[in-house]
Structures are given as C-alpha cells and as structure tokens.
Amino acid sequence: MSAGWLLTLFHALLGFAIGLVVYLVARRWLTGTQAMVAGGAGYVVGTLLSVGALMLALSGM
C-alpha cells in the first residue's frame, strides 16, 4: 500500500469522525434529516480542512 493511499484513508477517516461528532451533537436539537445533513456537511468540511492542511504542509517542504 503506497503512502498516497494511506494519506487518503487517513483524511477520509478524519472527515468521517468529524461528521459523526457533528451528527451526534446536532441530533439533540435538530430533526433526524437535519442532523444527517449537518453531519454530511461536517464530513465535507473536515475532509477539506484536513486535505488543505496537508497541502500547506507539503508546499512548505
């Protein structure tokens, strides 16, 4: 398994963890569908921030 695949898996899992936390917190105050949408948005934002941080770190090398 190459390093690229490991980095991809790491960022996907990090985004999933962020999305799950957002969903679990949001379902206390929102309906089920709204909480799922918030969790999905959390996944997307978490993954993008993680990939952006990686790109910034690699551009400085």
C-alpha positions as CSV (number, residue, x, y, z in Angstrom):
1,M,0.0,0.0,0.0
2,S,1.5,3.3,-1.0
3,A,1.8,6.4,1.1
4,G,-0.8,8.2,-1.1
5,W,-3.5,5.6,-0.3
6,L,-2.7,5.8,3.4
7,L,-3.0,9.6,3.4
8,T,-6.3,9.3,1.5
9,L,-7.6,6.8,4.0
10,F,-6.5,9.0,6.9
11,H,-8.2,12.1,5.6
12,A,-11.4,10.2,4.8
13,L,-11.5,8.7,8.3
14,L,-10.7,12.1,9.9
15,G,-13.6,13.6,8.0
16,F,-15.9,10.7,9.0
17,A,-15.0,11.2,12.6
18,I,-15.7,14.9,12.5
19,G,-19.0,14.3,10.6
20,L,-20.1,11.7,13.2
21,V,-19.4,14.0,16.1
22,V,-21.3,16.8,14.4
23,Y,-24.2,14.4,13.8
24,L,-24.3,13.1,17.3
25,V,-24.3,16.6,18.8
26,A,-26.8,18.0,16.2
27,R,-29.4,15.3,16.7
28,R,-30.1,16.7,20.2
29,W,-31.5,19.9,18.7
30,L,-32.4,19.1,15.1
31,T,-34.7,16.6,13.4
32,G,-33.1,13.4,12.1
33,T,-32.8,14.6,8.5
34,Q,-31.3,18.0,9.5
35,A,-28.8,16.2,11.8
36,M,-27.8,14.0,8.9
37,V,-27.3,17.0,6.6
38,A,-25.3,18.7,9.3
39,G,-23.2,15.6,9.8
40,G,-22.6,15.3,6.0
41,A,-21.5,19.0,5.9
42,G,-19.2,18.3,8.8
43,Y,-17.7,15.4,6.9
44,V,-17.1,17.6,3.8
45,V,-15.6,20.5,5.8
46,G,-13.5,18.2,7.9
47,T,-12.1,16.4,4.9
48,L,-11.4,19.6,3.0
49,L,-9.7,21.2,6.0
50,S,-7.6,18.1,6.5
51,V,-6.5,18.0,2.9
52,G,-5.9,21.7,2.9
53,A,-3.6,21.4,5.9
54,L,-1.7,18.6,4.2
55,M,-1.3,20.7,1.0
56,L,0.0,23.6,3.1
57,A,2.4,21.4,4.9
58,L,3.7,19.8,1.7
59,S,4.1,23.2,-0.1
60,G,6.5,24.4,2.7
61,M,8.8,21.4,2.2
